[in-house]
Amino acid sequence: MKRFRLIVAYDGTNYSGWQYQDNAPTIEGELNKALSTLLKQEIVVMGASRTDAGVHAYGNVAVFDAETTIPGERLKLALNPLLPDDVKVVDSAIVADDFHPRFCDTEKTYEYKILNSRDPFPTLRLYSYWYNRPLDVERMNRAAALIPGGKDFKSFCAAGAQVKTTVRIVTGCEVLREGDMITIRVKGEGFLYNMVRIIAGTLIRVGEGFWEPEQVTDIIAACDRTKAGPTAPAQGLTLVKIEYK
């Protein structure tokens, strides 16, 4: 028995998130089906990040165990023809038997894209959030600089999420602008349910002048979901990469 690691890229538009569901298409479900067909044995993958419905990824990580003679680095070549066009494996390898994608020290990088223009743009609608009111990126960056650190981010956690602790370590948060496209880049060792999308919604409120940048400190300290901004739409979010320390 060997343990394989996959780096998976996907367009999440047509999927109900990563995690397998009986009655809805998911990324995990597509991987399980394709791997089971290829290897002629039941395969269930373990994913590093359970992205939400509509969220995209350049490099989510999954592992599975199987008996096969296919070399690790060639597995992706055999697997990709069996996957839909919006889900592909960009790298594959054999890893140590005890490697688990969720229980290792990692740094995850997410990007949230905002199309800040007067008019919508059809080819970007599935991969960014169109926001037509002016946003001040300098103000957003001042607020973003107050987010990193090991803190209780309960204000940025979706109500009803079942977690042992809402303390997380954010290692970086910045806001970049190129033309009409604004990118919120957040890095951290782990994130709460909807955390990055709530951070994005909060920074948008700051960027439009609804809040002062310094109020982000008070929002974090409140540990109250109602004090933070709205949850930004899913299509703007992409899991860029997961780095294992």
N, C-alpha and C positions, 0 to 999 in steps of 0.2 A: 504494500500500500504506500502510495506517495501523496504528498500534499503539494498542491499547485496553487500558485498565486496569479490572479488575473488583474490587470489594470483595465478598467472598463470606461469607455466614453459613450454618452448617450444623449439624445434629444428627448427630454422628458415630457414633451407636449402631449403625447397620446397615451401616457401611462399614469396609473394611480399610485405613483411613487415607486420606491425601491422594493419594499417588503412585500413578500408573496401574499396574494389574496385569492380566495377561491373563485370569486365572481368578477374579477377585474384584471386587466392586463397590468403587469408590473415588470420592472427590470429583472428582479430576482426570478420571477416566473419564466421569463424568456431564457435566461441563462440556464436554469434547471432543465428546461425542456430540451434545449439544444445540446447541452452536455450529456444528458441521459441518452439522447438519440445517437450522438457520436460515439460514446464509450460503451453503449449497450449495457448500462447498469444505472440504478437510480442514484442521481446526484442531487445534493442540496448544498448550495453555496452559502457561505457566511460573509456578509458584507461589512465594510468598515463604517459606512455612513448610510443611514436609512433616509435618503432624501425624500422630500414630499412630492405629492402629485404636481406635475408641471415643471419641476426643478431639473436642471440639466447638469451634466458632469463631463469634464475632460479626463478625469482620472480617479474614479472611485476604485476601491480595492476589494476584491473578493477572493476567498480561498475555498478549496474543496479537497476531499480525499478520494482517490480512485486507484484502481489497478489498471495500468495501461503501459504499453511500450512506447507511446508517443513521447518524444523528447519535450521537455518543458517549453523550450523556446519556439518549438514548432506547433504547439497546441493551438495557438491563435490562428494559424494558417488553416488548420483543419476545422476550427470551430466557426470562424466568421461567415462562411457560406451558409451556415445553418441559422444564423441570427438575422433578425429583420434589419433593414437598412438604417434604422435610427438607433441601433444598439450594436456596438462593435468592441472587440477586445484589441487594445493597442499594444499590449505586452503580456507575455506569459512566461512563467518560470517555475521550477521546483524549489520549494523552500523547506526549512526545518519542520519536523513533525509537530513541534509545539508552537509554531507561529500562529497567532490569532490576530486578525485585522483590527479588532476593537480593543484588545487588552494589551496593547503595546504603547510605549511613549511615542506620540505623534504630534505633528503640527499640521493642521488643516488650513487651507487657504480657500476662502470663498470670495466671489466677486458678485456685486449686485449692480446691474446696468440700468441707467435711467436715460431715456431719450428725452432730453429737455429742449423741446422745439415747439414752435407755434403749431405745426401741423404734424400728424402722424406719418410714419413711413412704413408701408406695408411689409417689406421684407425684414423689418426689425421687430415686428409686433410680437413674435413668439419668443424673443430672446432679450427683451428689454421692457421696462415700464414707461409708457409714454406719459410725460408730465408736462403740461403746457404752460404752467405758471413759472416765472423766473426763479431760479435757484442760485443762491450766493455760495459758491464752492469754498471761498475763504472762511465764511462763517461755519460751514459744514465741517471743514477741517479742524477748526478750533474746537468744535464739539467732539469730533472723532478722537482728538488727542487725549481726551479725558476718559476714554473707555478702557484702554489696555490696563492689565494688572490682574491679580488674583482677587476677585470680588464676588459678592453675592449678586447675581444678575437676575434675581427673581422678577424684577420689573420688565425684563426682556424675555420672559418665558410665557408661552401660551397658557392661558388659564386651563386648569385641569390636567396638566402634564404630570405624569407619575414618575418622579425622580427622587432619589435618596437625598440629594443636596442640589441646591441651585447655585452653588459656588463653582465658578469656572475661571480658567486662566486665559485671558486674551493677550496675545503677544504683539499685536499691531492692528491699527485701524487708520486708514487714510482715504481721502477723497481726491480723485483725479478727474480732469476734464480735458477732452479732446473734441473740439468742435461742439456739436450738440449732444455728445455722449458723455455722461457722467458715470464714473466707476467708483463704487464704494468697495474697497478691498479690506477684508477682515481676516486676520490670522489668529489661531488659538489652538490650545491643546484639546479642546472639546467645546461643544456648543449645546445649548438647551433647545427644546422643540420650538421652532420658528424664531430662534434668537436673532439670526442675521437679518431676517426680514423685518423684525421689529426694530432692530438697530437702524436699518435703512429707512423705515417709516418715521423714526424719531429724527434722524438727520435731515430728512426732507422737511419736516416741520421747522427745524432750525434754519434751513436754507431759504425758506420762503418768508422768514421773519416772524413766525408765530411764536417761537421761543428764542431766548438768548442762548448762545453756545454754553455758557457756564451752568445753565439749568440742568444739563445732562448729569452733573455731579449729584444734584438733588434727586433726579429721577432714579439714579442707581441706588442712592441711599434709602429711598422710600420703600424698596422691595415690594412694590405694588404695581401690578400689570396695568392698572388703569391710569397710572401717571405717565407712561411712555406713549409713543406715537402708535399709529395703526400698523397692522401687519401688511407690509408691502406685497403686491401680487407675486405669485410664485414664478412667473415666466422670466422675471429679471434676474433670478438667482442661478449661479453656476458654481458647482464644486470644482475648483481649478486643479488642486492637487492635494495629496496626502503624503507627507514626508515622515519616514520612520527614523527615529533617533537611534 
